[in-house]
Amino acid sequence: MGRIVKKCNKCGRYCVCSDENYLVDGYKGCDGLMEDTGIVFDEYLIISKISSDDNFLQAMIDLKEKDIIEYNLKMSQFKAQLQQQKSSAPQSANTVRCPRCGSANITAGQREVIPF
């Protein structure tokens, strides 16, 4: 059972529905007709991580309807961008930082030797 993204023709809000048109997540109050956007939930997750703007989502929906090749090219670029961000995050988390100032420029300075 997959999830698809639909848009209300009355209020314009997007919601997530199951294949059987069961509303999974979204606004239930306006009683408008839910129209299929052609976007599956996995694509929606990628698009929403790039931008939370509804106009951007609508532009991607329009692009998928008009030029599927360009849409697939954009989606693969988005996936690569998200993968790059994900792989660079752990690297910066493992960087040693100064506890006082937060600088990553750490050098082994001279230490005072205390004789016993």
C-alpha positions in Angstrom: 0.0 0.0 0.0 1.7 3.2 -1.2 0.9 6.8 -0.4 0.2 9.5 -2.9 -0.1 13.3 -2.6 -3.4 14.9 -3.4 -4.5 18.5 -3.6 -7.9 19.9 -2.5 -9.6 21.7 -5.3 -11.5 23.9 -2.8 -8.8 25.2 -0.4 -5.6 24.2 -2.3 -4.0 22.3 0.6 -1.9 19.2 -0.1 -2.5 16.0 1.8 -1.2 12.5 1.8 -3.6 9.6 1.0 -3.3 5.9 0.7 -3.9 4.1 -2.6 -7.5 3.6 -1.5 -8.1 7.4 -1.0 -7.9 7.1 2.7 -6.6 10.4 4.1 -3.4 9.7 6.0 -2.2 13.2 6.7 -3.8 16.5 5.8 -6.6 19.0 6.4 -10.1 17.4 6.7 -12.3 20.5 7.3 -13.2 22.0 4.0 -14.9 19.0 2.3 -13.3 19.8 -1.1 -12.7 17.2 -3.8 -9.2 15.7 -3.6 -7.4 15.7 -6.9 -4.4 13.5 -7.7 -1.1 15.4 -8.2 0.8 12.6 -9.8 3.4 12.8 -7.1 4.1 9.8 -4.9 5.0 10.2 -1.3 8.7 9.4 -1.7 9.0 12.1 -4.4 7.1 14.5 -2.1 9.6 13.9 0.8 12.5 14.7 -1.5 10.8 17.9 -2.8 9.8 19.0 0.7 13.4 18.6 1.9 14.6 21.0 -0.8 11.9 23.6 -0.3 8.8 23.9 1.9 7.2 26.4 -0.5 3.8 25.3 -2.0 4.6 27.2 -5.2 7.8 25.1 -5.7 5.8 21.9 -5.1 3.2 23.1 -7.7 6.0 23.9 -10.2 7.4 20.4 -9.8 3.9 18.9 -10.3 3.5 20.9 -13.5 7.0 19.9 -14.6 6.2 16.2 -14.1 3.0 16.6 -16.3 4.7 18.6 -19.0 8.3 17.2 -19.3 8.9 13.9 -17.4 12.5 13.8 -18.6 13.4 17.2 -17.1 11.4 16.2 -13.9 13.5 13.0 -13.5 16.7 15.0 -14.1 15.7 17.5 -11.4 14.7 14.7 -9.0 18.1 13.0 -9.4 19.9 16.3 -8.8 17.8 16.8 -5.6 18.6 13.2 -4.4 22.3 13.8 -5.1 22.2 17.1 -3.2 20.5 15.5 -0.2 22.9 12.6 -0.2 25.8 15.0 -0.2 24.4 16.9 2.7 23.8 13.7 4.6 27.3 12.4 4.0 28.9 15.7 5.0 27.0 16.1 8.3 28.7 13.2 10.1 32.1 14.4 9.0 31.6 17.9 10.6 30.1 16.2 13.7 33.4 14.3 14.3 35.6 17.4 14.0 37.5 18.2 17.2 36.6 21.7 18.5 38.0 24.0 21.2 35.6 23.8 24.2 36.2 27.5 24.9 35.8 29.2 21.5 34.5 26.4 19.2 37.4 26.8 16.8 38.4 23.7 14.7 42.0 25.0 14.5 43.4 22.9 17.3 47.2 22.5 17.7 49.2 20.7 20.3 50.8 23.5 22.2 53.5 23.3 24.7 52.4 21.8 28.0 54.0 22.5 31.4 55.7 19.5 32.8 55.3 19.2 36.5 58.1 17.2 38.2 57.1 14.8 40.9 
